[in-house]
């Protein structure tokens, strides 16, 4: 009898240990889910009222030094954990003789406060974004740039998703910049692989020209698709993360990591210092 009781006690002890192990495993799993939820919330959250850094990076010519028209496109890593994967992009323009730049971009948190996520206002073009240094993607100067500014303003006015915003897969700030590139192909705009949202397209526009206007693109809501063009090279998009093989510029772009090879500002070096007339 004592022997049987001892066996029961052993089984009970083993069962108790197993139950504790299962409870501990569940706790670890719950903590993992909580951690991943926090990461995802950090990656895809958008709310912050202080996006602009105070530091200027001297990538834009001062109006007093360059009186002619200018078009520039910038990118910078976003805030928090989502900067591991994504950048924010914006466009800066200056007309001939103007003493200020016009900065045009989509900002998500402004949608709920002002009814539109799209803003075009006077500002400093080359400020950082949430403390992150900007990268100059495109720099066009010269007399013919004035007509490009006209086209950019027309495209901005026709942007159809100013009343919508979704960090992933879009439409977002990069969707807007890609829209400008698509509507003004003379820019030859090639957005980086880290510009999540640039490949977002509504279902009725799943196939069309690529954002640079130099190729074609097929994309299902920016979740899966491909682009082939002179500026983009061959680009594959899966869940908003893009991999690009840029044959003509001898560079590749990887999700999160970005560009390996020729820096983006050098792609347009032949167009950055055209004479003012």
Buried (B, 14 or more C-beta within 10 A) or exposed (E): EEEEEEEEEEEEEEEEEEEEEEEEEEEEEEEEEEEEEEBEEBBBBBEEEEBEBEEEBEBBBEBEEBBBBBBBBBBBBBBBBBBBBBBBBBBBBBBBEBEEBBBBBBBBBBBEEEEBBBBBEEBBBBBBBBBBBBBBBBBBBBEEBBEBBEBBBEBBEEBEBBEBBBBBBBBBBBBBBBBBBBBBBBBBBBBBBBBBBBBBBEEEEEEEBBBBBBBEBBBBBBBBBBBBBBBBBBBBBEEBBBBBEBEEBEBBBBBEEBBEEBEBBEBBEEBBEBEEE
